[in-house]
Amino acid sequence: MPRDTSSSASDTDTRRSSTSSSSQPPPSPMQYQRVGSLLPPASNPMEQELMVRHPIAYPVLTPIAVNSLPLERLLIPRKPEMVGRLLLNDANSSEPADTAMASGNSDERFDGWYDNLSHLARSQIDLLLKADITCWTELPIPNDIALRVIALYLNNDYPVLPVFNADLFLRDLSQNRPYFCSRLLVSALLGWACQAYTSLHPKAASWSSLFFLDAQAQWNKLGDQESVTLSNISALQLLSMTAVTHGQDELAVTFLKKGLELARIMGLLNVDPQSHSAASWFHGYPDWQMAASYTAWGAFNWASLMMPGDIDMALEAKEGASISLPDNVEVFRAMCQLWTLFFSVARIYYGPDKEAFLNQTAALEYVEGTYRQLLAWADGLPPQLLRQTGSNHAVYLLHLYLHAVITDLFRPFLCYPELSSTPLKTFAADRANPRAVYHVSIRQMKRLLLSYRLDFQLEALTVLWHTGVIYVANATIRADYHDRDEMKFFVNLCVSGLEELFMSYKVFGSMIKGIMQMAVRHGSIEPTQGRRVKRRLKATEQRFMTDNRSEDEIMARWVVDLDLAVTNLPEAQGGRLAKEFDRMSEMTHDEDE
């Protein structure tokens, strides 16, 4: 994305981040003096053709001079205490110090904070401020904190990965009605959403664990009949998401599959042609139709992220069927279309027949056809979903996942020299092959990651950004990388981003160690730097001690080394790499101590 350094973004969530309070000295620009600029203009004919023919997916990348960048803010994790004061109220005092003696009007007190969340409509804020969380849970979380947690979720994660309809949920939450809200759904939502708030209030980590356990206990008490509701399907997806970030993969899969089973029973997914779809029971009830549509697509999108290609289900995609969505949810609608396009290929890549597929002469032609569909999808995006100055973080995420899907599409061919250099029939440029497409999309992901770190505050953090960080790190940490200074820059950028996510999500501790192990192994960073990062992780880890699980026990199977995973999946997983990093660190003396 071209960066306009002379103007600021129009949306409040794209304002520049506050500077880090870290006592560590900032990296010197001289460390990167040979870079000159980051991501210079395209010199590859393939990239030039893509920028001309498909400028929405591949906008021109304007070079950025390294000495113009705020390196301290980019390459050192930002600290939450530097974020806006209204975000950092102590749980024991629901009012900030400078307003505690002011008027007791809660709407006035909250307005300034909620208005910074650009994805929340005024009507949603009004409903949220009327809610009393004690009507839905006995757990000890202050009402104003719980509402802020929900608001952050609706602003950050919900636009890209909603699992329920927000308007219907908030209406019932505020009016204490049981149709589109439930105690189980509230606990599951707070279990997930409190994690993001942990970077702003460390005590939120303990709330996340409490609500996660409470939601599990509620689910286990439900009988077969009373478990079949839309709210429970949504709750199970949130429980699955929380289990992933708590490092409990098997539990995450259990919740995911149970939610999909309920969706099938209710006629939302994998509808048997001989049976009735959900349309038969919500016909004539627009609220239920809307709720069912969000629930079905939310389950499908999370399944596509969690277990791509490994879900035995198909959406009923006929016009007027239960999965229709309104026109005013552009990002969500676009994400649904994106995952639907990738679904057929993902089933092959993540299934048992991958090798047989790649050995077919028609494999590349099939994948190229999917790539053309992705480009056509991007060409048809509405103006509000284009990358431009002032775009909100949901738009950035949409484009990041587009390029993640494209790199996943062509990655298997990179292991076969002949296939990776086979010309693609769609393009006229020289060297238009799978390897070229892969690297062009990686360049777009690098710019997206850099722009995100420059333009978004800590409160815009979402776990969904980790995909871009991992993909860029894998593409950059290579012994044969063309520019070692640029490599070091992006490695530090990725690690800094992951450290910020670790302030909220415990699973990223092992992921950071995995990336550091790869970087040290390839000579991208010095071992002393790796040990400094390890010390910072140890300090951050203290906020997650509530569940008696150390960071070293978290994330046994999340793949971090994407190249190694092609030949040795177990050794490519975060837990294995983290242990190797710890072993490497202990073998050498830390010269800085």
N, C-alpha and C positions, 0 to 999 in steps of 0.2 A: 504494500500500500504506500503511495507517495506520502511523505510526511511533510506537513506544512509547519515549519518551526516558528513562523511569524504570527500564528493565530492559535487560540485555544479552542478546545472542543466546545460545542454548544450545550451538550448534555452535561449535567452536573456529575454524572458517574464517570465522565471521561476527563475530569480535571486532573492535573498533575499530582502525583503522589507526594506525600511529605517526605522529607529527607530522613535518612536512617539516623537513629541515635546510637548506632554501634560505635564503640570506642576504637574499633579497628581502623587503621589508616586506609583511605581509599586507594584503589589500584591507580597507578600512575598511567596517564595516556601514553607515556613512552613505552610502556609494555606492549602497546599495540601500534607502534609508530609505523611498522611496515604494512599494516592493513590499509592505511590511506583512507579507504572508505569501505563501508559494509554493503555487500550485495550490489556491486556496480551494474550498470546497464547490461542488458542481455547481449552476449556475443555469440551465443549458440543459435544457429538458424532455426532449430526447433522451438526454442523459447520465443524468438522473435515472431514466428508464425502464430504461436499460441496467443501472444499478446495482441496481435493484430486481429485474429479471427475470433478470439474468445476473451475480450478484455475484462469481462466481469469476473471470470475465474482466475485470469492471469493479468491483473493490472500491471502497468509499467512500474518498476521499482526504482525510485530515485535514489542515487547513492547518498549515504549519510557519512559525513566526516566524523571520525572517532573523537577528535578533540572538541567537537560540538556537543558531545553527549555528557550527561551528568553521571559519570561512571560510579560514583559512590552510591547513588540511589539505585543504579541498575545492577551492580555486581555485589552488593552487600544487602542481605535481607533487611527489609524495613521493619521497624518495631511498632507494635500496635499502639503504644502510648503516644505516638506522634499523630495518630489519626484524630479526626474531629472530636472535641471534648464531649459532645453529646452521645458519642458511641461508647463511652468508657465509664458510665455510671456504675458505682459499686452496687452489688445486689442488695446490700443492706440499706441502701438509701436510693429510692427510686427516682429522686430528683437530683440533677446536677447541682454542684455547689453554688454556681452563680445564679440559679433560678429558684433555689429552695425557699427563699424569702419572698419570691414574687407571687403573682396571683395563682390561685389554686386551679385555674382553668386548665384541665389536662389536655384539651384540644390545642390550646395555644402552646403549651409546653412541648407537645410532641410534633407539632406541625413542621418545624424547621428540620427535624431529623428525617421524618418520613418524606418530606418533599425532596430530599436528596436521592430518593430511590425512584428513578425515572420510569421504571416499569409498572409501578403501582398507580392505578387510577384513583382519582379523588374519592369515588364511590367506594372503592375497596378500602382505602384508609379510614373512611367514616365507619364502615362496618367493623373493621378491625378494632378501632378505638372503643367500640361498644361492647366488645367481648370481655367476658370474665372467665379466665382460664380455670378458676377453682370450680366452675361448674362441670369441668371435664376431667379433672385430675386432682388427686390428693397430694401429689408430690410437691415438695417445697421449692417452687420456683416463683419469684415475684411476677405479678401479672404483667407489669410493663416490660420486663425482660422477655417473658414468653412471647408477647406481642411483637417485640422487635425481632426476635428470632424468626418468627413466622414471616414477618415483613421481609427480612433479608433473603429467606428462601424464595419467596414470591418474586423478588427482584432479580436474584442471581441464577438460581437453578431452574425455577419454574418456566421461564420463557422458552428454554431449550428442551427440558425434560419434565413436563408436567405429568402427574399420574392421576390427577383429578381436576375438575373444573373449579377454579379459584372463586368465582363469583358465588356459585352455589354453596361451596364449602364455607365461605365467609358469612353468607347469609344465615346458614344454620348455626355456625359457631357463635355468632352474635345474638341469635334469637333462641339458643338452647334447643334446637330442633334436631331430630335424629335421622333425617332422610339422607342428607349428603355429608354428614359429619357424624363421628362416633368417638367414644372414649378411646377405642383402640387406634383409630386413625390419628387422633390428636397426639397420643403417646408415641406412635411410630413416627409422626412428622417431627415432633420435638426431639426424638432420639437422633434423627438424621440432621435436622437443621441446627441443633445446638453445637454441632461440631464446627460449622462455619463461624459461629459467634465466639468460639474459643480464642481466636486471634485477637478479639476485642475485649474479652472478659474470660480469664483463665478458668474461672469456676464453672464455665459452661461445659467443660470436659466431663465433670462429674455428673452434671445434669443429663448429658447425652447418654452416659452409661445407665443412669437410673431409669430414664424413659425407655431405653432400648430393652432393658430387663422387664420393665413393667408391661410393655407392649407384648413381649413374648409370653409373659404369664397370662395376660388377657386372652391371647390367641389360643393357648393351650386349654383354656377352660371352655371354649366354644364347642358346641355340638355340631354334627354334620349339617343339619338344616340351618341353624342360625348363622353359620359361617358363610353362607352363600349370599353375599351382598356386594354392591359396587364399592362401598367404603372399605370392606375387608380386602378386596383385590388391590386397591390402592395402598392400603396399609402394608400388605405383604410385599409389594414392590419397594416401599420405603424401608422395610425391615431388611430386605435383601441388599439394598444399597448400603445401609448402615453396617451390616455384617461384613461387607467387602472392605469398607474403610476401617473397621475394627480388626481386620486381619482374620476373619472367620469365613473362609471361602466355602467350605462344605455347607455351613449353615445358610450362607447367601444363596447357594444353588437350591437348597431345600425350599426356602421361602419363595424364590423365583418360580420354581416349578409348581408349587402349590397355588400361587397366584394365577398362573397360566391355566391350571386345571379348573379353578373356579371360573375363570373367564370363559373357558370352553363350556362348562356346565350352564352358564348364563347366556350362551349363544353369541358371545362377543368375538371369539377367536376359533379358528379351525372348525368352522361350522359344517356339520354333516349335511350334505344336500338333501338327505331324507328327513332331516329334523328342522325345527323352526329356529331361525336366528333371533337375536335380541329384538329385531324389529317387530316381532309378533307380540311382545309384551310391553314395549314402550310406545307403540303407535298411538298417536293422539295426545301424548304427554311430552311436550317439547323439552321440559327441564330434564326428564329422565333420558330422553334421547341425547341431549347434550352431555349429560354425565356419563352415559355409556360410551359415547364416542371418545371422550377424553380418557376414560379408563382403558378402553381397548388399545388405543394408539400409545398411551403411556406405557402399558405393559409390553407392547411390541417393540417400542424404541429402547426400553431398558434391556429387554432380552437381546436386542441387536448389539448393544454395547457390552453387556455382561458375557454373553455366550454366542457370539456371531456364528450363524450357520448351524448351531447345534440345538435349535429349538424346532420341534416337530409341530409346526403350526403354520397356518396361512390365513391372512385376513380376507374377509369377504369384501371385495373391492368394487362391487357393482354400484352404479349410480343410485343414490338414495338409500344405500344400505346403512347399517348401524355405525360405520366408521367415518361417516361424513363429518367434516369440520367446518366451522364458520370461516368467512373470509377475513375476519379481523384478527386472526392469530397467525400472522405471516411466518414468523420464525418456526413455530411449532409445525405448521403445515409443511413448510419447506423441509424440515428435518424428517418428517414422516416420509416424504417423497424420496429423500436421500437414502434412508435406510431400506426402503422398499427396492430401490434400484440395486443396492449392493447385496440384497438378501440372497439372490440366486447364486451369485459367485461365492459368497461367504459360506453357503451350505457345502460347496465343493471344497473350498480351501480348508475349512475346519472339520471336514469329515474324513472318513477312512479312504476315500478314493482320490485324494489330492494328487498323489504321484502318478496314478494311472491317467488322470486328466491332463497333467502337464506333459506327459509323453505323447499325447495325441497331437497330430499335426494341426488340428483345428482349434487347439486350446487358445493360442494367441489371438486368433481371429474372433473367438467368442469373447475374450476379455476386451479386445479392442472395441467390439460392439457395445459392451457395457460402458467403456470410457466415452464413447460418442454420446450415449444416453446421459451420462453425467455432465458432459459439456453442454448438451442441449438444455438440461435442467438448469444449469447455472445461467445460460443465456436468457432464460425466461424468468429469472428472479425479478420481482417488482423493485422499483427504484429505492424504496426504503430498506431493502436488504442488500444494497450495494456497499462495498467498503469505501468509506470516504471520511474526511475529517468530521468528527462529531458522531460517528457511528457508535451505538452502544455495544456493550460487551457481548450481548447475545448475537449480534451480527458477526462479530469477530469469531465467536465460537462456531457459528454456522459455516463460515469459510474455512476455519481450521479443520473441521471434520470432513469437509469436502476433500481437502488435500490429504488428510489422513486416509480416507477411503481410496483415493487415487494411488497413493504410495503402497497401500496394502494390496491393491489390485495388481500392481506390477512387481512387487517385491519378490514373489516366488521365481520369476523369470531371471532375476539377477544372479541366481546361483548357477545358471546354465549359460556359459559364454555365448553359445550360438544363438540361443533364444533371446538373450538380452540385447543383442545387436541386430536382430531381425527387423527389417524396415516395417513400419506401420503403414498400411495402405491408405489411411485417412489423410495423411499429410504429404505435402510436396517437398518439405525441407530435407536437406541432407542430414543423415544421422538421426532421423526421426524414428526412434526405437524405444523399447521399454525402459532402458537405462536412462535415456535422455528425459523422458516424461517423469520418471521418478525424481531425478535431481532438480528438474524445474519446479515440481510441486514442493520439494523440500525447501527451495529458496523462498517460495511464497510463505511456507510455514515459519521460516526464520524471521521474515519481516513481520508476520502476525504476532509472533512471540515478542519481538522487540517493541512493536507498537503497543502491545498490551502492557508490558512492563513500564513503558514511558507514560502511558495515558490513563491508567486505571489505579484507583486507590485500593488499599487493603480490603475495604469493605466490599469490593467487587469480586473478591476471591471466590472461586468455585472449584470444586474437585474436578469438574469436567475439563479444566485447562490442562490437567496432567498429561493428556494424550499428546498435545503439541510439544510439551517439554521433553517427553521421552523420545518422541520421533526425531526431534531436532538433535538431541544429545546422541542418539544412535547414528545419525547420519554424519555427525561432526567428529565424534571420537573415533578416528581412524588413523592408523600409522601413516597412510599415504595421503592424508588430507593436503590439498594443494597449498594452503596458507596456514602455517602453524599459529601465527598471531591471531588470525580470525578464528581458528579452532579454539584457542584458549579463551577468547572473548565469549564465544557461544557456550562453551562448557561452563564457565563461571556464571553466565546469564541463566542457564538451565538450573544449576545447583542453587543459585539464589532464589529462583522461583519455587523450587521444591522445598527449600527451607521455610519459605513463607507458608506454603501449604501444610508443612509439618506442624506449624503452630496451631492448626485446626484439626488435622487428620493424622492420627497416629501411624497409619499405614505408610506414610511417606518417609519415616525414619529409615526403614530398610531399603526403600527405593533410592534414597539419596546415597546410602552406602553402596548400593549396587552400581549406581552411576559413577561414584568415586573410584570403585574398584576397576571399572572399565577404563576410566580416565588415567589412573596411575599405570595400569597395565600397558596402555598404548602410549604412555609418555605425554599425555595431554596436560597433565599437571604434575607438580612435584609432590612426593610423599609427605613433606612437611605441611603442605596446604591441606592435604587430605586429613591429617591429624588435627589441624585447627578446626576443620569442619566437624570432625567427630566430637571435639569438645563442645562445640555449640549445640550439637544434637543432644548431648548428654544433659545440658542445661534445660533445653526445651522439653525433654522427655519427662521432666518432673511433673508436668501438668497432667500426664496421663497415668499416673500411678494409682488412680482410684480403683482400677479393676485388677490390681496385683499381677499384671502382665507387663513384663519389661518390653521395651521397643525391640529387643533382639528376638522376641518370640513372635513378632507381628509379621504377617505377609510371607508365608512360606512358598507360595506358588505364583505370584504375580510376575509375569514375564517382563524383564527389564532389558536384557540384551537380545534385541530382535534378530540380529544376524546369527548369533549362537543358537537361538531357538530353532533355527531351520534344521540343524544337525544334532543338537543335544538339548532338548527342551528342559529337563530337570536342572541342568547346570546354568541355564539362562534365567532362572527364576530369582526374584529379588532376595528371598531368604538365603539361598546358597551364595549369591554374590556378596551379600552383607557379611556373612560369616567369613568369607575369604578376605574381605576388606579388613575386618577386625584382626584376622591372623596376620595379614601383611603389616598392619599398624604396630602390632606388638613385637614384630621381629626387628624393627629398627628403632633407634633412640630418637625421641623428638628433640631436635636441636633447638627448638624455640623455648624449651622449658629450662 
